[in-house]
Amino acid sequence: MDNNILKKGFIEAYQKSFGNISQSCKAVGIARQTYYNWLKDEEFKTELKSIEPGELFLDFLESKLVERVNNGDTTATIFALKTKGKKRGYIERQEVDLGTDNHFRIEVIRNEENSD
């Protein structure tokens, strides 16, 4: 099969698998070494870099979270509020009651080099 066709197939598989090289190689039936050989091709390499699989994966995960929220999933809704709603006060805080019998000490350490 023509290398250009295989490269195009690899790029499509790479995008669909969010940058998983092993899955992409398997999808087009090439050895991993072939992929590394193709990286010498600047056009191929540039096209791979433009895909940004990490961003695609985050977009995919966010879309799944939104689906679950839309379906009324309480856990997903709470998670979304804790992560995306921090500025509005949706954040967990832990309060510790030390009581009256507990004493603690705070030390302030001065940096002699920077103090006048």
C-alpha positions, 0 to 999 in steps of 0.5 A: 500500500502507498505510504502516503495513504498509510500516513493519512490513515495513521494521522486519522487514527492518531487524532481519534485515539487522542495521540496513542501511537500504539493504537494508531500503528495497529489501526493502519497495520504498521510497526512502531518503527515505521512511525518513527521512520515517518517522523523524518518526513517534516510534513508528516511531523508538522501535521502530527504536531498540529493535532494537539491530542491532549487538548482533544482529549480534554475536550472529549472528557468535558463533553462526556461530563456535560452529557452526564450533567445534562442527564441529571447525574448528581455526582457529575454535577457536583464534580463540575461545580467543584471544578468549574464553579470555584469562583462562585463558592462551590469549593470544599473546605475542611474546618478543624475544631481545635477546641480550647485545650489545644495550643499551637505555635506559629513561628515567623522566620525572617530572612535576615538577608532581605530585612533592614 
